[in-house]
Every structure is written in C-alpha cells, then in structure tokens.
Amino acid sequence: MKILVGVQPDEQGDDALACGEALARSMRAELVLTHVYPTPWRAHNEGAVDVEWRGYLVEQARTTLNRSVARLTRDVLHEVNVHAHTSSGRGLIEVAEEVGASIIVIGSAPGGDHDHLAMGSTSGQLLHGASVPVLLTPTGYVYRKVSLLPSRVTVAYQRSLDSAEALNAAIKLCRRTGAPLRLVTLVVQPPRMLPSFAGALDELRGDARQFLDQALVEAPFSTRLTAEIAEGEDFEHAMAAVDFTQDEVLVCGSGTAGPLRRVFLGDTAQKILRVSTVPVLVVPRHAESELDQTRLIPKVTG
C-alpha cells in the first residue's frame, strides 16, 4: 500500500509529512513523497524550453524532497517523486494514479488558524478531482509529535450514501491499523422561536439514534465500535461537543452531488472541514482502493 504526501518547503509541508509518516507507520505502508513544481514558461522561440529555469525548478524540488526525507525516521519505507504540472493539486492526482496511491495527504493552505484546516487551491483541486481518499492536515500538526495515527477513527455519520461510503472506508482503516471506530451523528437544534421546537428536537434525536443503532447492527463483529450523538445550536457548536484526541482521524463522505469516483464536497463536508481540529479523511463516492475494495455496509438508497 502507498500513501502519497504532497510536500512543500514550509510548515504546511511539514504538517503533511508528519501526518503521512504517522499513518504509514500504523498501516505498514510505503510513503511516496512528491513535490509538484510549476511547468516552466516556454521561451520566445516557439517550441523551445527555458532549460536553465527548468533546471532551477527541478533542483529546488529535489532540495525540498531531500529535506523531507531527512525528517523521516529510518523505519519508514519511502520513495521520492518530482513532478511538473501547471497546478499542484492536479499534479498530485496524476502522481497518485501513476504510483497507485491509496491515500493523498496534504497540509493546510498558508495563513490558516493554528490547529485548524485551511482550504486553498491545492486542496480544492484535489477535492474536486481525486479518485482516492484525501487526508487534510491541520495547521501546526507537526508540533503534536504524533508517532502513530490514528488512535481512533471517527465517522461523521448520517443515514446517507456518502456516509455509508465513509463508514466502509473507516472500517478498512480500523482493520489495517487496529484502531477503534466511533460513529458520531451531529444534531443541530432547530430555531428556538418555533413553537414545535421541543418536538422537532426530540424527532431529530430519535432519527439520529435509529441511524446509529442500525449501523451498529450492520457493522462487522470484529470492529470495536461505539456511537454517540452531539448536539449544538449550530454546526460549529455540535462539533465542539465532540471529544477528539490529538492523534485521531475524522472521516466524512464527500457528498452525493459529486461525480462518480471523484471527491466533491457537499454542504456537511464543507462545514466539517471548517471546524475540525484533527486530520479529516474525505472519501470520494465509490472509492476503489486498498482502503475500500469490498463493501461491508449495504448501500443506502434513501
């Protein structure tokens, strides 16, 4: 199994490397460290390439990769890859397909809040074009000194197709790493000005518990599985009610509106990414990788 890590010569690249290394060690997987450098401009003469500028970009890319390799511990199997593309996200997708990577790991965009995820052009391209799960790493993750990942896998679960896909991938991840699995259903309280507030909230709780109970029944017996409901007046407060450890991974589906076999963020997934303080694994629809080659939970059609 191969885990592709997009490395950069900055702290965000260090975050992705730390996250990818901890995951690779737990999964006994090989790291593919990749730096995508921009395709050089063509010279004034039609068809000619600025060889000197290209050489400089390749040299900088190799320097970045050498720096990343030096930060790895000796027991992690790895290879390096320099790739040219006009956009880093699409370049990572090309490399993932070429090497057969099962997961793509990247850091947050620069300028994000510490311990949170920040979206940028690279993550946007990956989340709209990758056919394998994408693991997004919070800013400052390298300082957590996590050696093994994950200690627990949490799935943001609703009774829907994308949640079923996420649950299947999470079960595979737990089996590979030995981590326990937790299902969390978020319940956002209706506006208090509604006369039917109490009844509506009870109905939401009941539906959530029914979904979770059914998932517990359908899950394989070998999976250490717990389930809980988190409530809040809005999505951010509901997520804040969930207790996460520093070395946990949150898994969510991409959303049923996306094209088949590609990641596409739905409304729920976008909200999760905005408030999560742990790495988030976004699973594309009908992902077929070493993480999720067989379906363990039946498809949900409604």
SVG drawing of the C-alpha trace seen along z (x, -y; Angstrom):
<svg xmlns="http://www.w3.org/2000/svg" viewBox="-46 -36 67 47">
<polyline fill="none" stroke="black" stroke-width="0.4" points="0.0,0.0 1.2,-3.5 0.4,-6.8 1.2,-9.9 2.3,-13.0 2.4,-16.4 5.5,-18.1 6.3,-21.8 9.3,-23.7 7.2,-25.3 5.4,-24.4 2.4,-23.2 4.6,-20.6 6.0,-19.6 2.5,-19.1 1.6,-16.8 4.8,-14.8 4.3,-14.3 0.7,-13.1 1.6,-10.9 4.5,-9.3 2.4,-8.5 -0.3,-7.0 2.2,-5.0 3.8,-3.5 0.5,-2.4 -0.7,-1.0 2.7,0.5 2.5,-1.4 5.1,-3.0 5.3,-6.8 5.6,-8.5 7.0,-11.9 6.0,-14.2 6.8,-17.8 5.0,-19.3 6.9,-22.2 5.3,-24.6 5.6,-23.8 8.2,-26.4 7.2,-29.0 8.3,-28.5 10.9,-30.8 10.3,-33.3 11.3,-30.9 8.3,-28.7 8.8,-25.1 11.9,-25.9 12.0,-25.5 13.9,-27.6 16.3,-24.9 18.1,-26.9 14.8,-27.9 13.6,-24.3 16.8,-23.1 16.5,-25.5 12.9,-24.4 14.0,-20.7 16.9,-21.5 14.6,-23.3 12.1,-20.4 14.9,-17.9 16.1,-20.1 12.6,-20.1 12.3,-16.3 15.8,-15.8 14.8,-18.0 11.6,-15.9 13.5,-12.6 15.9,-13.9 13.0,-14.4 11.7,-10.9 12.6,-8.2 14.6,-5.3 11.9,-2.6 9.6,-4.3 9.7,-2.9 9.6,-5.7 10.3,-6.9 10.5,-10.4 8.9,-11.8 9.4,-15.1 6.6,-16.1 5.9,-19.1 2.4,-20.5 0.7,-23.8 -1.3,-23.2 -0.1,-21.3 -3.4,-19.6 -3.8,-18.1 -0.1,-17.2 -0.7,-15.2 -3.7,-13.5 -1.5,-12.4 1.2,-11.0 -1.3,-9.2 -2.7,-7.5 0.8,-6.6 2.1,-5.0 -1.3,-3.5 -1.5,-5.5 -4.4,-4.7 -4.5,-8.0 -3.3,-11.5 -2.1,-13.6 -1.6,-17.3 -1.3,-20.2 -3.5,-23.2 -3.2,-26.4 -0.9,-29.1 -2.4,-31.6 -4.9,-29.3 -5.7,-29.3 -3.5,-27.0 -4.9,-23.5 -7.5,-24.0 -7.8,-23.2 -7.5,-25.9 -8.6,-25.3 -6.6,-26.5 -6.2,-25.9 -4.4,-22.6 -7.0,-21.1 -9.7,-22.5 -8.3,-20.8 -7.9,-17.5 -11.3,-17.5 -12.9,-18.0 -10.7,-15.6 -9.2,-12.8 -10.5,-9.3 -8.9,-8.1 -9.5,-9.5 -7.8,-12.8 -6.4,-13.4 -6.3,-17.1 -3.9,-18.0 -4.5,-20.9 -2.0,-23.8 0.7,-23.1 0.2,-19.3 3.9,-18.7 4.2,-20.1 1.8,-17.4 4.6,-14.8 2.2,-12.0 4.1,-8.8 1.2,-6.5 -2.1,-7.5 -4.9,-7.0 -5.6,-6.1 -9.3,-6.2 -11.3,-6.7 -14.4,-8.8 -17.0,-8.9 -19.4,-11.8 -22.4,-9.7 -25.9,-10.2 -28.1,-7.7 -27.0,-8.6 -24.9,-7.2 -21.9,-9.3 -21.9,-8.3 -22.1,-4.7 -19.0,-5.1 -17.2,-6.9 -18.1,-4.1 -16.8,-1.4 -13.5,-3.2 -13.2,-3.9 -13.8,-0.2 -11.0,0.7 -8.7,-1.9 -9.5,-0.4 -8.8,3.1 -5.5,2.0 -4.3,0.0 -6.2,1.8 -7.8,-1.5 -11.3,-1.5 -14.2,-3.1 -16.7,-5.7 -19.8,-7.0 -20.9,-10.5 -24.2,-12.0 -24.5,-15.7 -27.8,-17.2 -28.3,-20.9 -31.1,-22.3 -34.0,-24.0 -34.5,-27.7 -36.0,-28.3 -38.6,-30.7 -40.5,-27.7 -43.5,-26.6 -42.7,-23.0 -39.1,-23.3 -39.2,-20.6 -41.0,-18.1 -38.7,-18.7 -35.6,-18.3 -36.9,-15.0 -37.6,-13.8 -34.1,-14.7 -32.6,-12.8 -34.8,-9.8 -33.8,-9.7 -30.2,-10.0 -30.3,-7.2 -32.2,-5.0 -29.5,-5.6 -26.7,-4.8 -28.4,-1.7 -28.8,-0.3 -25.2,-1.0 -24.1,0.8 -26.2,3.8 -24.7,3.8 -21.1,3.3 -18.8,6.4 -18.5,8.2 -14.7,7.7 -14.9,3.9 -14.6,2.2 -17.4,-0.3 -19.2,-2.9 -21.7,-5.5 -22.9,-8.9 -24.9,-12.0 -23.5,-15.5 -25.9,-18.5 -25.4,-22.2 -27.2,-25.3 -25.3,-25.3 -22.9,-23.0 -19.8,-24.5 -21.2,-24.1 -22.2,-20.5 -18.7,-19.7 -17.3,-21.4 -19.3,-18.9 -17.4,-16.0 -14.3,-15.0 -11.3,-14.4 -7.8,-13.2 -4.7,-14.7 -4.0,-11.5 -7.5,-10.9 -8.8,-10.9 -12.2,-12.1 -13.7,-10.5 -16.5,-12.1 -18.2,-11.4 -17.8,-13.8 -21.4,-14.4 -23.8,-12.7 -23.8,-15.6 -20.4,-14.9 -19.4,-12.9 -18.8,-9.2 -15.4,-8.2 -14.4,-11.8 -14.3,-13.8 -16.8,-16.6 -17.6,-18.5 -21.2,-18.7 -22.5,-21.1 -21.9,-18.9 -18.4,-18.0 -17.5,-21.7 -18.8,-22.5 -16.8,-19.7 -13.6,-20.9 -14.1,-24.5 -14.3,-23.5 -12.3,-20.3 -9.1,-20.3 -8.0,-16.8 -7.0,-15.4 -10.0,-14.8 -10.2,-12.0 -12.6,-12.9 -13.8,-9.8 -15.0,-10.1 -18.1,-8.3 -17.5,-4.6 -13.8,-4.8 -11.9,-1.7 -8.6,-1.5 -6.8,0.8 -8.7,-1.1 -12.1,-0.1 -12.1,2.7 -15.1,4.5 -18.4,3.2 -19.0,4.0 -22.1,1.9 -25.0,2.2 -25.7,-0.7 -28.2,-3.3 -30.8,-4.2 -32.9,-6.7"/>
</svg>
